[in-house]
Amino acid sequence: MPLSARLRRRTLPFAAVALAATLLAGSAQADSPSPADPKLTGDLDTILADARLAGAQAGVEVIDTTTGQVVYQHQADALLTPASTLKNVTSAAALDLLGPDHVFTTEVRTTGDVNGGVLNGDIVLRGGGDPTLLTQDLDNLAAKVADSGITTVTGRVLADGSRFDNVPLGPGWAWDDEPVSYSPQISGLTVSTDAEYTMDNVQVTVTPGAQGEAAQITLNPAETPVQLTGQVTTGAAGSQLTSYATRLHGVNQIALSGSIPVGAAPATYWTTVADPTSFTGAVFAGALARHGVTVGNPVQTATGTETSQLLASHDSQPLSTLILPMLKVSNNGMAESLIKEIGKVKGGQGSWAAGVAQVKSFLAANGLASPAGRQVDGSGLSRYDLITPAKMTALLKLAVNKPWFQSWYDAMPVAGNPARMVGGTLAARMVGTAAANNVHAKSGSMSGVDNLTGYATTPDGRRLAFTVMTNNFAGTNPRPLLDAIAVRLAAGPAAAPAIAKSLKAPAPLLAPSRARALHNAPVDDSFTTRWDDCETLSHC
């Protein structure tokens, strides 16, 4: 599918000490020590000798998850940028530390007394860190307020995002990604408008008018607290669509420009909103109004210390269910909410630092403390993140015998499966190969980075855990080589150096200016969503 269309938007078998010793021993061995399958080793060596990796750095490790045998290694102890494959680490830690049944609870609370339908006080919307709270959920909560008999609130709607700290953007996130849909601000109270949980985003829809006139602009949610600047004009029939909508750096102003042909279908753009706590409060206030509840004063941010009484609540689905969209479509916001929730529940503070510290403890407790690497966020959006292929693959091996494994495995994208919530970011990759409907793996990419880590099942039923990481390439994207390795593992004893040539090459990398324009390209709900825009562009 053309890029423009896609963007439209355990008991371990050994003790933990033995596992750590195995990993350390591997670092002193040759790239492929005493290979169990010399033919496989030769085939993978041939793939990695491809000219597309000239000057780049590639690290690979393959492990038999049943025996623990290292099947293949190539620079497996190199510290490399994980990009979105870091979501495997975050989600595994969350399932282990929080538990598969963990839910996020959003509450509506009141201050003061209710007399004759009048609440003499404030109504508090207290966020529970839910990364999947939808506008419909807020509407349902507003309906419960109305059903309680409250018709008037003399005070304010207080939006409470204090479950997490007040740092909205992660360490090392690119400033020019700030308005882009895959880089939302993180709060203990946030809202999404779609079923894939594109949090902290507003949809800006441009509808053409008469030729020469300004196009009509609508927002979803309508209550989004943003100011529109500029305009989109209506161009002649058949003219080029050049309309553009993006939030200006640091403010809630959306700049409009360009034109849309007369008679054309409406074009929808996604952009983040600054201050998701207040944004969510405004959407809730609008829902109250629709249900006949009048609030006397504007929305304000709560301190988190208000004395209040519970009126209504909403629980998210359990974590074992929520990780599916997070991994399938590489939802950055969900991963960042999870890392802060881990910090809040296990460390007492909903911050990146507290969450990362707990993830480190999880890895250490499971024999995966070395090498240290570096993690600063939950999604891998930061270029400060570093991990080795060996450590990533060891995590995959560890997970196989964890009680939550099946949910985690099922949540990974499945190669070559076109169903959105099955194939995810791998829906259009490895189609028609031995890897299709076999390989379960998380992809991760940004400019100069392309990675794949997961599982391949061989024809004789062996489950192999593998990680392929490529960093520091420029020019032609080596993604077909990553896919070729996965296909080769799934194919079993077959000659396959030519596999890489047969796989479809990814779309060429875009010039930065074009990439930024496509970040806000109209949504095509027929295939992708905003969360994998960054991977499609190899930009984040």
ZAMIPA-651961 format. One line per field, with one value per residue (C-alpha): x negated, y, z negated; residue number from 1. Coordinates in steps of 0.5 Angstrom, whole numbers, plus 500, padded with zeros to 3 digits. Layout:
// ZAMIPA-651961
east: c(X	...);
north: c(Y	...);
up: c(Z	...);
pos: c(NUM	...);
This chain:
// ZAMIPA-651961
east: c(500	497	494	499	505	502	501	508	505	483	479	473	470	464	463	463	455	454	458	454	447	450	450	444	440	444	440	433	435	435	441	444	440	441	447	453	454	448	453	457	451	448	455	456	448	450	456	452	446	451	449	455	451	445	442	448	448	452	453	457	458	463	464	468	473	474	466	464	458	456	457	454	450	447	445	450	447	447	451	456	462	468	474	481	478	477	485	483	479	484	490	487	485	492	495	490	490	498	501	505	511	509	514	514	520	522	527	532	532	535	534	539	546	552	559	565	560	555	548	545	538	534	534	527	525	520	515	513	507	512	509	515	520	525	529	535	533	533	540	542	539	543	549	548	548	554	557	555	560	555	557	553	545	544	537	532	530	523	519	514	508	504	503	497	492	493	487	491	485	480	473	469	476	475	478	480	484	488	495	494	500	495	492	497	496	497	502	505	512	512	517	518	523	521	521	514	513	509	509	508	510	515	518	518	523	523	529	529	534	535	529	525	528	525	526	530	526	529	525	526	527	531	529	522	518	514	514	514	510	509	514	515	518	522	519	521	524	518	513	508	509	505	508	504	506	501	500	495	489	491	498	505	505	507	504	508	505	506	512	517	521	528	532	527	528	526	519	518	511	509	505	503	506	502	504	508	511	514	516	520	523	526	529	532	535	538	541	544	547	550	553	557	552	550	543	542	535	529	525	519	513	514	509	510	511	518	523	528	533	534	540	538	532	530	525	521	520	515	508	507	512	510	503	506	507	500	496	500	500	494	498	493	498	500	493	491	497	495	488	491	496	491	487	493	496	489	485	490	489	492	485	481	475	479	482	475	472	478	477	469	471	475	470	465	469	470	462	462	459	452	451	454	456	460	468	471	478	483	484	477	479	472	465	462	465	460	460	457	460	457	461	467	467	466	473	476	474	475	483	484	485	489	496	498	494	500	503	496	495	502	501	495	496	497	493	497	504	508	513	511	511	507	502	501	495	493	499	496	489	487	493	494	487	486	486	493	498	492	488	490	485	485	482	478	476	473	469	463	466	470	471	475	475	480	481	481	484	480	483	481	485	479	480	474	473	470	467	465	463	460	457	453	455	456	460	463	467	465	471	472	466	469	475	471	468	475	477	471	472	479	477	473	468	468	463	465	460	464	470	468	468	475	478	481	477	480	482	476	474	477	473	475	479	484	484	486	492	494	494	501	503	511	513	514	518	517	511	506	507	503	498	494	494	487	485	487	483	477	477	479);
north: c(500	507	511	516	512	508	514	517	516	462	457	458	451	453	458	465	465	460	464	470	466	463	470	472	467	468	475	472	467	468	471	464	459	451	452	447	448	450	451	456	460	460	463	468	470	471	476	480	481	485	491	495	494	497	502	500	496	490	485	479	473	467	462	456	457	450	448	455	454	460	458	464	470	476	482	480	484	491	496	499	503	499	504	501	494	497	496	489	490	495	491	485	488	491	484	482	487	490	483	482	483	490	496	503	507	514	517	523	526	532	537	540	538	537	540	540	538	543	541	547	545	543	536	533	528	524	521	514	514	510	510	508	513	515	520	516	513	521	521	515	518	525	521	518	525	527	520	522	528	533	539	545	545	552	551	548	542	540	536	532	528	528	520	522	527	534	532	531	529	524	525	525	526	530	537	537	531	535	536	529	524	519	524	525	529	524	525	521	524	524	522	519	519	513	505	505	510	516	519	527	528	532	531	537	536	540	541	545	550	554	555	561	561	559	551	549	547	542	539	532	533	540	542	542	548	550	557	556	561	562	558	553	556	552	551	549	542	537	542	539	538	542	543	543	543	542	545	550	549	550	553	550	554	550	553	552	553	551	549	543	542	544	538	534	529	532	531	530	531	529	533	533	538	541	540	533	534	541	538	532	536	540	534	532	539	538	532	534	540	535	531	537	539	546	548	555	556	554	548	548	544	540	540	533	534	536	533	529	524	518	519	515	511	507	502	500	493	489	490	483	486	493	491	488	495	498	492	491	498	501	506	510	514	507	505	511	511	504	506	511	507	502	507	509	503	499	506	511	516	516	518	516	515	511	507	505	504	498	495	495	491	486	485	484	479	475	475	480	486	485	488	495	498	504	506	512	512	506	507	507	514	517	516	515	508	503	495	489	484	478	482	483	475	473	477	473	466	468	470	463	460	466	466	472	469	467	474	477	473	474	481	482	483	477	477	478	477	483	484	490	487	481	483	490	493	487	486	488	484	477	476	469	467	461	467	469	467	464	470	474	480	487	492	498	504	511	514	510	505	498	493	486	482	476	469	464	457	452	446	441	445	449	456	460	467	472	479	483	490	495	502	507	506	511	511	504	501	494	492	486	483	483	480	475	473	472	468	464	462	460	456	451	447	450	454	461	467	469	471	478	479	476	480	487	493	498	505	509	514	521	528	531	536	531	527	532	534	527	526	530	527	526	519	513	508	503	501	504	509	515	510	507	513	514	507	508	514	511	518	516);
up: c(500	502	496	496	496	490	486	486	481	432	428	432	435	431	425	426	424	430	435	433	433	440	443	440	443	450	450	450	455	463	466	468	463	464	468	468	475	479	485	481	479	486	489	483	484	492	490	485	491	495	498	494	488	490	485	480	474	473	467	467	462	463	457	457	452	449	449	448	453	457	464	467	465	468	464	459	454	457	454	459	459	459	461	460	459	452	451	450	444	441	442	439	433	432	433	428	423	423	425	431	428	426	428	428	424	426	421	421	414	410	405	401	400	405	404	408	414	413	411	407	409	414	418	419	424	421	426	425	430	435	442	445	443	448	449	449	442	440	443	439	432	434	435	428	425	428	426	418	419	419	424	422	420	416	417	422	426	422	427	423	426	420	420	424	424	428	433	439	444	444	443	450	454	460	459	466	465	460	464	467	465	463	458	453	447	441	435	430	433	441	446	453	458	462	461	461	456	459	453	452	459	463	470	474	480	486	490	497	498	505	509	506	499	493	491	485	479	474	468	465	459	460	453	454	451	457	461	469	473	481	485	491	497	502	509	516	517	518	515	511	503	499	493	487	479	474	466	465	461	453	454	456	462	469	475	481	488	495	499	501	507	508	508	504	499	492	490	482	479	472	467	460	455	449	442	443	436	437	444	441	436	441	445	439	437	444	443	436	440	445	440	437	431	431	428	426	427	432	431	427	425	418	413	412	404	404	399	403	404	409	414	420	423	429	429	435	438	435	437	440	445	446	448	454	458	454	458	464	466	462	458	455	450	447	446	442	438	436	434	429	427	425	421	418	415	414	412	409	415	422	425	431	426	421	426	430	423	422	429	427	421	425	430	424	420	426	428	433	430	434	438	435	442	441	440	439	442	443	451	454	456	453	457	450	449	450	450	453	457	452	446	451	453	446	444	449	446	439	441	444	437	434	432	437	443	447	447	448	454	457	456	461	468	473	479	485	482	485	479	476	469	471	476	473	475	479	483	489	488	489	493	497	493	488	483	484	479	475	473	467	466	464	469	467	472	472	477	478	473	475	470	470	463	462	463	470	469	474	478	472	467	464	461	463	459	464	464	470	469	474	472	475	483	488	494	496	491	489	487	492	488	482	485	488	482	479	485	485	478	479	485	482	486	492	496	496	497	503	498	497	505	505	500	501	500	495	498	499	493	494	494	487	489	493	487	483	487	488	480	481	487	487	484	488	483	488	485	481	475	472	467	473	477	473	475	482	483	479	476	468);
pos: c(1	2	3	4	5	6	7	8	9	10	11	12	13	14	15	16	17	18	19	20	21	22	23	24	25	26	27	28	29	30	31	32	33	34	35	36	37	38	39	40	41	42	43	44	45	46	47	48	49	50	51	52	53	54	55	56	57	58	59	60	61	62	63	64	65	66	67	68	69	70	71	72	73	74	75	76	77	78	79	80	81	82	83	84	85	86	87	88	89	90	91	92	93	94	95	96	97	98	99	100	101	102	103	104	105	106	107	108	109	110	111	112	113	114	115	116	117	118	119	120	121	122	123	124	125	126	127	128	129	130	131	132	133	134	135	136	137	138	139	140	141	142	143	144	145	146	147	148	149	150	151	152	153	154	155	156	157	158	159	160	161	162	163	164	165	166	167	168	169	170	171	172	173	174	175	176	177	178	179	180	181	182	183	184	185	186	187	188	189	190	191	192	193	194	195	196	197	198	199	200	201	202	203	204	205	206	207	208	209	210	211	212	213	214	215	216	217	218	219	220	221	222	223	224	225	226	227	228	229	230	231	232	233	234	235	236	237	238	239	240	241	242	243	244	245	246	247	248	249	250	251	252	253	254	255	256	257	258	259	260	261	262	263	264	265	266	267	268	269	270	271	272	273	274	275	276	277	278	279	280	281	282	283	284	285	286	287	288	289	290	291	292	293	294	295	296	297	298	299	300	301	302	303	304	305	306	307	308	309	310	311	312	313	314	315	316	317	318	319	320	321	322	323	324	325	326	327	328	329	330	331	332	333	334	335	336	337	338	339	340	341	342	343	344	345	346	347	348	349	350	351	352	353	354	355	356	357	358	359	360	361	362	363	364	365	366	367	368	369	370	371	372	373	374	375	376	377	378	379	380	381	382	383	384	385	386	387	388	389	390	391	392	393	394	395	396	397	398	399	400	401	402	403	404	405	406	407	408	409	410	411	412	413	414	415	416	417	418	419	420	421	422	423	424	425	426	427	428	429	430	431	432	433	434	435	436	437	438	439	440	441	442	443	444	445	446	447	448	449	450	451	452	453	454	455	456	457	458	459	460	461	462	463	464	465	466	467	468	469	470	471	472	473	474	475	476	477	478	479	480	481	482	483	484	485	486	487	488	489	490	491	492	493	494	495	496	497	498	499	500	501	502	503	504	505	506	507	508	509	510	511	512	513	514	515	516	517	518	519	520	521	522	523	524	525	526	527	528	529	530	531	532	533	534	535	536	537	538	539	540);
